[in-house]
Amino acid sequence: MDTEIVVFLQDFGSLVGYKSNIVPRVGEKIKLSHFGLFKVTEVAYYISDDSSLLDNHLMYVTIMVERS
């Protein structure tokens, strides 16, 4: 199942959003088409918590990047 990922560039704001089944880790480098190469500095997982404990699910992931 693909996860919605939103990329934020430090001191800029939202850069791009995409869906993937691979979530980058802190310290990894990612290449975004038309934007260049970036290093991941933070990863945050947003989980739905308005259901019962067993029904919670991943809504989306945000990653903070800096130019590499």
C-alpha positions in Angstrom: 0.0 0.0 0.0 1.4 3.4 -1.0 1.9 6.1 1.7 1.3 9.8 1.1 4.7 11.5 1.6 5.0 15.3 1.9 8.5 16.8 1.6 9.4 20.1 3.4 12.5 22.1 2.6 13.9 23.8 5.7 13.2 27.6 5.7 11.0 27.2 2.6 8.0 25.1 3.3 6.2 22.4 1.4 8.3 21.3 -1.6 6.5 18.3 -3.1 4.1 15.5 -2.3 4.1 12.0 -3.7 3.0 8.4 -2.9 5.4 5.6 -2.3 5.7 2.3 -0.4 9.3 3.3 0.6 9.7 6.0 3.4 13.2 7.6 3.5 15.2 7.5 6.7 17.0 10.3 8.5 20.5 10.7 6.9 19.5 9.2 3.6 19.8 11.3 0.4 16.9 11.5 -2.0 16.7 12.9 -5.5 13.6 14.8 -6.4 13.0 15.3 -10.1 13.4 19.0 -11.1 14.5 20.0 -7.6 17.8 18.1 -7.1 19.5 16.1 -4.3 18.5 16.5 -0.7 19.5 15.0 2.7 16.6 13.8 5.0 16.9 15.5 8.4 13.6 14.6 10.0 10.8 12.1 9.5 7.3 12.4 11.1 4.6 9.8 10.9 1.0 11.0 11.3 -1.4 8.3 12.6 -5.2 8.5 12.8 -6.1 8.3 16.5 -9.8 9.0 16.4 -10.8 5.3 16.1 -10.4 2.5 18.6 -6.9 1.4 19.4 -7.0 -1.5 16.9 -8.3 0.7 14.0 -5.6 3.4 14.0 -3.8 3.7 10.7 -1.0 5.7 9.0 -2.4 8.8 7.3 0.7 10.3 5.9 4.4 11.0 6.5 6.3 14.3 6.3 10.0 14.5 5.8 12.2 17.5 6.3 15.1 17.9 4.0 18.1 20.2 3.3 20.0 20.7 0.1 22.8 18.2 -0.2 
